[in-house]
Amino acid sequence: MKMKEMLKNAIIDALNSHKLDEVVLRRYLQQIADEAEYNLWFFGHFHEDEVIEDVFIAMYDEIVVAN
């Protein structure tokens, strides 16, 4: 089963059970990080605003306007 299909199934299961399969999601996001070219990676979850290694941006209260 392809990763995209696995994530879709995990999201559907999460909506049905109110719990997301974190392993599937983490694998999917890691695959994107490994294969994508990016200058900045924005993410949430940690309830703080912080820049990590000048590339990864943890977002919580901060608002960023995309151009």
SVG drawing of the C-alpha trace seen along z (x, -y; Angstrom):
<svg xmlns="http://www.w3.org/2000/svg" viewBox="-17 -38 38 40">
<polyline fill="none" stroke="black" stroke-width="0.4" points="0.0,0.0 1.4,-3.4 2.2,-5.9 -0.5,-8.4 -3.1,-5.7 -2.0,-4.7 -2.3,-8.3 -5.7,-8.6 -6.8,-5.5 -5.3,-6.7 -7.2,-10.0 -10.4,-8.2 -9.9,-5.9 -9.0,-8.9 -12.2,-10.7 -14.1,-7.5 -12.3,-6.8 -11.1,-10.3 -7.5,-9.0 -4.8,-9.4 -2.3,-6.6 0.8,-8.6 3.2,-6.1 1.6,-6.3 1.5,-10.1 5.1,-10.4 6.3,-8.1 4.3,-10.1 5.7,-13.4 9.2,-12.0 8.9,-10.8 7.8,-14.3 10.7,-15.9 13.2,-13.5 11.9,-14.0 10.7,-17.6 12.9,-20.7 12.1,-23.4 13.6,-26.5 11.3,-26.6 9.2,-24.0 6.3,-25.3 4.6,-23.1 2.5,-23.2 1.7,-20.8 4.3,-21.9 2.4,-25.0 5.3,-27.3 6.8,-29.6 10.4,-28.7 12.9,-28.6 15.0,-25.4 18.2,-25.2 17.0,-28.2 14.8,-25.9 12.1,-24.5 9.5,-26.9 7.3,-25.8 4.1,-27.9 1.6,-28.5 0.7,-32.2 2.7,-33.7 1.0,-34.6 3.0,-34.4 1.7,-36.0 2.7,-34.0 3.7,-35.9"/>
</svg>
